[in-house]
Amino acid sequence: EAVDIFNPINKGAFFSLFRHPNERTVSLFYFIQIASWQGKTYTPHLKNMKLEDWLRKDRVKCNQGNAMTRLLIGKYKKACVITEEEFQMAKDVLRRKFTIGLMSKMEESVERFDRRFGWYDNEKRQQCFDSHIKVGDNKNPHKEVKEGSEAWKLLTEMNSVDIRLYEYAVKLFELQKDQNRIRGITQQA
């Protein structure tokens, strides 16, 4: 579990690209309809289902709702309720262990990861960056869900804790940017 992997002796660091939880869930819905290479994740019968109908299923609400928070606190299986204490624990894990990236600021995020983890030194780095980040060779075009629509309301209810976590991650992204700027100035002096 993410909260138990590392300790004061075995310190570790993670990175994560955050996307608005509602956008992430919509993307998942359309992805699992076409992902025949994904084995049991592949769910072709969803092609005939409306997003709203899928979101109303209790199994989907518990298994897909608040997925990031559940992952961070080790509550994977049918965790329909996340307590405030568990939410605070997820925030603490993010703050202490993660370098935050945002899909809405992909290039800046990847540059940050490169600096943090020393990846800029790789000879294939530019080729990888150009094909995977700039072009985005893993995109799955699909319909967008409009904010305020019935589907958006269902998504917001299902992802209410993850939305709070995402908002916190956006703040951390900016805070880490400021910390990196300070570190850079200090190291140059």
C-alpha positions as CSV (number, residue, x, y, z in Angstrom):
1,E,0.0,0.0,0.0
2,A,1.2,3.5,-0.8
3,V,1.1,4.6,2.8
4,D,3.2,1.6,4.0
5,I,5.9,1.2,1.3
6,F,8.4,3.7,2.6
7,N,9.6,4.7,6.1
8,P,12.2,7.1,7.6
9,I,15.0,4.7,6.7
10,N,13.7,3.7,3.2
11,K,12.7,7.1,1.8
12,G,11.1,7.3,-1.5
13,A,9.6,9.7,-3.9
14,F,6.8,9.4,-6.4
15,F,5.5,11.5,-9.3
16,S,2.0,11.7,-10.5
17,L,0.2,13.4,-13.4
18,F,-3.2,14.7,-12.1
19,R,-6.2,15.2,-14.3
20,H,-9.6,16.4,-13.1
21,P,-11.3,13.3,-11.7
22,N,-14.4,13.7,-13.8
23,E,-12.4,14.0,-17.0
24,R,-10.3,10.9,-15.9
25,T,-13.5,8.9,-15.3
26,V,-15.0,9.8,-18.7
27,S,-11.8,8.9,-20.4
28,L,-11.8,5.6,-18.6
29,F,-15.4,4.9,-19.7
30,Y,-14.5,5.4,-23.4
31,F,-11.0,3.7,-23.1
32,I,-12.3,0.4,-21.7
33,Q,-14.7,0.2,-24.7
34,I,-11.9,-0.1,-27.1
35,A,-8.9,-1.5,-25.1
36,S,-9.0,-5.1,-26.4
37,W,-5.3,-5.4,-25.5
38,Q,-6.1,-4.8,-21.8
39,G,-7.5,-8.3,-21.0
40,K,-10.2,-8.2,-18.3
41,T,-10.4,-4.4,-18.3
42,Y,-11.7,-4.5,-21.9
43,T,-15.5,-4.0,-21.7
44,P,-16.9,-3.7,-25.3
45,H,-20.6,-4.0,-24.3
46,L,-20.2,-0.4,-22.9
47,K,-20.3,0.9,-26.5
48,N,-24.1,0.4,-26.3
49,M,-24.5,2.1,-22.9
50,K,-24.9,5.8,-22.1
51,L,-22.3,7.2,-19.8
52,E,-25.0,8.3,-17.4
53,D,-26.3,4.7,-17.1
54,W,-22.8,3.4,-16.4
55,L,-22.3,6.0,-13.7
56,R,-25.5,5.1,-11.9
57,K,-24.4,1.5,-11.3
58,D,-23.4,1.0,-7.7
59,R,-20.5,-1.2,-8.7
60,V,-19.1,1.6,-10.8
61,K,-19.6,4.2,-8.1
62,C,-17.7,2.1,-5.5
63,N,-15.0,0.8,-7.9
64,Q,-14.3,3.9,-9.9
65,G,-15.4,6.7,-7.6
66,N,-12.6,8.6,-5.8
67,A,-10.0,6.2,-7.3
68,M,-7.0,8.3,-6.5
69,T,-7.8,8.9,-2.9
70,R,-8.6,5.2,-2.4
71,L,-5.3,4.2,-4.1
72,L,-3.3,6.6,-1.9
73,I,-4.8,5.3,1.4
74,G,-4.8,1.6,0.3
75,K,-8.6,1.3,0.2
76,Y,-9.0,-0.4,-3.1
77,K,-12.0,-2.7,-2.8
78,K,-15.5,-1.3,-2.7
79,A,-14.7,1.7,-0.6
80,C,-17.8,3.8,-1.1
81,V,-17.2,6.0,1.9
82,I,-14.0,7.8,2.5
83,T,-13.7,9.5,5.9
84,E,-12.3,13.0,6.4
85,E,-9.4,11.4,8.3
86,E,-8.6,9.2,5.3
87,F,-8.8,12.2,3.0
88,Q,-6.3,14.1,5.2
89,M,-4.0,11.1,5.1
90,A,-4.1,11.1,1.2
91,K,-3.3,14.8,1.2
92,D,-0.4,14.2,3.6
93,V,1.0,11.4,1.3
94,L,0.8,13.7,-1.7
95,R,2.5,16.5,0.1
96,R,5.3,14.4,1.6
97,K,6.0,11.9,-1.2
98,F,4.9,13.2,-4.6
99,T,6.2,15.5,-7.2
100,I,3.0,16.8,-8.7
101,G,2.3,17.2,-12.4
102,L,-0.9,18.3,-14.1
103,M,-2.1,17.0,-17.4
104,S,-3.4,20.5,-18.2
105,K,0.3,21.6,-17.9
106,M,1.9,18.5,-19.4
107,E,5.1,19.9,-20.9
108,E,5.8,21.9,-17.7
109,S,5.1,18.8,-15.6
110,V,7.4,16.5,-17.6
111,E,10.2,19.1,-17.4
112,R,9.7,19.2,-13.6
113,F,9.9,15.4,-13.5
114,D,13.0,15.4,-15.6
115,R,14.7,17.8,-13.2
116,R,13.5,16.1,-10.1
117,F,14.5,12.6,-11.2
118,G,17.5,13.3,-13.5
119,W,15.8,12.0,-16.6
120,Y,16.9,14.9,-18.9
121,D,20.2,13.1,-19.2
122,N,18.8,10.3,-21.3
123,E,19.9,10.2,-24.9
124,K,16.4,9.3,-26.1
125,R,14.7,11.8,-23.9
126,Q,13.9,14.3,-26.7
127,Q,12.6,11.6,-29.0
128,C,10.4,10.3,-26.2
129,F,9.2,13.8,-25.3
130,D,8.4,14.7,-28.9
131,S,6.4,11.5,-29.7
132,H,4.7,10.8,-26.4
133,I,4.2,14.3,-24.8
134,K,4.0,16.8,-27.6
135,V,2.1,14.6,-30.0
136,G,0.4,12.5,-27.4
137,D,0.5,9.1,-29.2
138,N,-1.7,7.5,-26.5
139,K,-4.8,9.7,-26.9
140,N,-8.3,8.3,-27.1
141,P,-10.6,10.9,-28.6
142,H,-14.1,10.9,-27.2
143,K,-17.1,13.1,-26.4
144,E,-16.5,15.6,-23.7
145,V,-19.0,16.0,-20.9
146,K,-20.1,19.5,-20.3
147,E,-19.9,20.9,-16.8
148,G,-23.4,21.2,-15.4
149,S,-24.8,18.3,-17.4
150,E,-26.5,15.3,-15.8
151,A,-23.4,13.2,-16.4
152,W,-21.2,15.9,-14.9
153,K,-23.4,16.0,-11.8
154,L,-23.2,12.2,-11.4
155,L,-19.4,12.3,-11.9
156,T,-19.0,15.1,-9.3
157,E,-21.1,13.1,-6.8
158,M,-19.1,10.0,-7.4
159,N,-15.7,11.7,-7.3
160,S,-16.4,14.3,-4.6
161,V,-13.3,13.4,-2.5
162,D,-11.0,13.1,-5.5
163,I,-12.1,16.5,-6.7
164,R,-11.0,17.9,-3.4
165,L,-7.7,16.0,-3.7
166,Y,-7.2,17.3,-7.3
167,E,-7.8,20.9,-6.1
168,Y,-5.1,20.2,-3.4
169,A,-2.8,18.8,-6.0
170,V,-3.2,21.9,-8.1
171,K,-2.1,24.0,-5.1
172,L,0.8,21.7,-4.5
173,F,1.9,22.0,-8.1
174,E,2.2,25.8,-7.7
175,L,3.8,25.4,-4.3
176,Q,6.4,23.0,-5.7
177,K,7.1,25.4,-8.6
178,D,7.9,28.1,-6.0
179,Q,10.0,25.7,-4.0
180,N,11.9,24.6,-7.1
181,R,12.5,28.3,-8.0
182,I,13.9,29.0,-4.5
183,R,16.1,25.8,-4.7
184,G,17.5,26.9,-8.1
185,I,18.3,30.4,-6.8
186,T,19.9,29.0,-3.7
187,Q,22.0,26.4,-5.6
188,Q,23.2,29.1,-8.1
189,A,24.4,31.5,-5.2
